[in-house]
Amino acid sequence: MPTKITVLFYSTYGTNHGVALEAAGAAEAAGAEVRMRRCRETAPAEVVNGQDAWREQLKRMKDIPEASLDDMEWADGYFISVPTRFGVPASQFRAFVDTLGPLWQSGALANKAVTATTSAQNPHGGQETTIQSIYVTAMHWGAVIVPPGYSDPIKFEDGGNPYGYSCTPGPLDETGKKSVAFQAQRLVKYAEKLMQ
C-alpha cells in the first residue's frame, strides 16, 4: 500500500505553488500517493482583484481542490509550503489550521510525518521562524517532524536552511528543484517508516 502524502500549500503570487508542484512530483516518483491541496483564500475579493498578479495566480490554481479535514486525516505525511508574513506563516494557512481541532482532539494528526518550506521577499525576512512556527503546530498535533537538516549535499548549495527549503519569490531554479525533491523524498521515506 503506497504512502499517502498531502502536499498542502498557500500561494499568493505563485512561488509556493511552484514548490508544491515539485514536491508532489518528487513524492509520486518516490512511490507515494499524493493529494495536492491549497489553503482557501481568505483575503477580501477587492484586495485580491486589486492586484493583477494575485488575481491571476488564483485563476491558475482554480482546478486544485481546497484543503479539507479529510485530506489531513487521509494522509500519512504532510509537505507544507506557505509564504512568510511578518515572520510567521500566511494567515490563509493559519485559518485552515484553526479548523483542525476535531482531528487534533481525536488524535488523527498524531504520529504522521511533516516537513515544511517557505518563501519570503528576502532571505532574512523570517523564513526560518515561519518554518519553526509550522513545526510548533505539528508538535501540538503529535506529528513527527522531518526536517532536511544537512543530510544531503544539496543543503549546502541551496542556501543552507536546515529546517526546510526556503527561497525568495519567483520560479524555482535547478538547485531549488533538487532541494525540494530531496525534502519530499525524505518525507516519504520517514512516513513509510512510521507506517510500519
Disulfide bonds with the S-S distance in Angstrom:
none
